[in-house]
Amino acid sequence: MITLYENPRLFYIGDSLIIDPKKQTISKDQQIQKIEPQLIQLLLLLVSAQGNIVSRERIFEAVWPNMVVTQNSLNQSISKLRKLLGDNSKSPEMIITNPRKGYSFIGLVSFPEDNIPTVFVDETGSLSSKYTSIKKNKASDSQPKNLNKPPLVSIKAIGYGFTFILIVAALITSLWPKNNKTIVVSPALIITRSGEIPADPISHALSGFLFYGLKNSFAGENVDVHFECSTPAAKQICPESYHFERNEVIEIKPILRYSGNMLKLNLVIDGVNADIELTTKSLSFDQLDGELDDLLLLLLDRLASSENKKRVLAIAFANLKQAHDPTRSMDRLQLTALAYSQDIEDNTEFVAKLAQSTELCDRDCPLVFGAYGRVLLNQYTKNEDTQTLQKSIEYLQQGLPDKLADTRLKLAVAYALSGDLNRANQLLLSIKLVSFFRVKKALTYFLAKNYLKTNPMKPRLKKLNRVSEYLLKKAEN
């Protein structure tokens, strides 16, 4: 049976949707919208199954052949497809999710009245073959029969000569020196509602994660990967000393935007937005962990050549499938970035690995120390154990507080909660813009009441994280 996936053609879904696979469009109420090629392939595959479950493995194989694609990417594609079709995951009328199995399409499908084979009609292919054969015979009958044919020997000679040229060209190409591709990863400014601020600990950790991820994946390839050490913090944690001309390299910058509890990350390649985007509203550990993996895979897919793409992605995917290993720089920096996720301090396995990272780190130690100090500070707001608070101070002091304003802010909070209000106030006065502004407002209120002995107005903060909520509560006591 020839399916719609094998023989794409125009079809209808319900009474209002017209899908044209060849033009890659979906029409509704005379409004035409282009669809990504992968989404068209995904839709055709699901429709062709006629209500049966299509496994994730089958989808990966059919829609993304020879590519490494994660489950999170498939989830996003299904969500996009549902949105285009006007479907709802909570009460689906077209695409059903079958947990741990795959997806199935249950929508009503119909076709225009024509003679093209459809998904619902059994076809052996013989009719099409015969028809083609008849047409060819008729065409041959109409040709003159006594045509002068060129000697066969000349055709063979041409073939041999052409083959020889190809062999020589391939040999020259293989021996010809190749120019290395050079990639540079650079920490970038942070964009907030209050304006731009210098790269924060998360930005440095993400840049380091991408640097080591690219370097490991391109190992043995004709690609050099470097890290730019231009920011004050990066100069002290930089894995190398490297200078470059911007017009001679591919520069990658992760641009972070903070708005409320949302973190949005765009990768800019050579100053042009690469449309590789990570967005998470709650900074939840599980979601952010998978999204960082996807981000690296998408970046590799963009940068790798057709010759080495499969090999490079296979290496990356093999590394990302493993549990976080604190002995590896890439994993330590990913753990460091994840340390700023909401409620991460409640994940005992993660905290244990981050603690291991403080013992195994190298040039990245200041970032790891600052992240672990932040986690300990959050733990203190729950258990109020003075030893936990003291350890938090010790690690935050080693986390480049003089270079990273957000680490300095967390250290000021730790000082304030330990009773060293004078030192906390001095640090607070030295801080201008930070990524986590709610913590700064809460600390300002806390010190105004407990150190400056004024009667300030309590800040109105719509969404509180654990530290800011604890400070406001303690300020009232």
Secondary structure, DSSP 8 states (H G I E B T S, - for coil): ---TTTS---EEETTTEEEETTTTEEEETTEEEE--HHHHHHHHHHHHTTTS-EEHHHHHHHHSTTS---HHHHHHHHHHHHHHHT--SSS-SSEEEETTTEEEE-S-EE--SSSS--TTS---SHHHHHHHHHHHHHHHHTS-S------HHHHHHHHHHHHHHHHHHHHHHHHS----EEEEE----EEETTEEE---HHHHHHHHHHHHHHHHHTTTSSEEEEE---SHHHHHH-SS-----GGGSEEEEEEEEEETTEEEEEEEETTEEEEEEEEESS-BHHHHHHHHHHHHHHHHHHHS-TTTHHHHHHHHHHHHHS---TTSHHHHHHHHHHTTSBTGGG-HHHHHHHHHHHHH-STTHHHHHHHHHHHHHHHHHHH--HHHHHHHHHHHHTS-TTT-HHHHHHHHHHHHHHT-HHHHHHHHHT----S-HHHHHHHHHHHHHHTS---------SS--HHHHHHHHHHH-
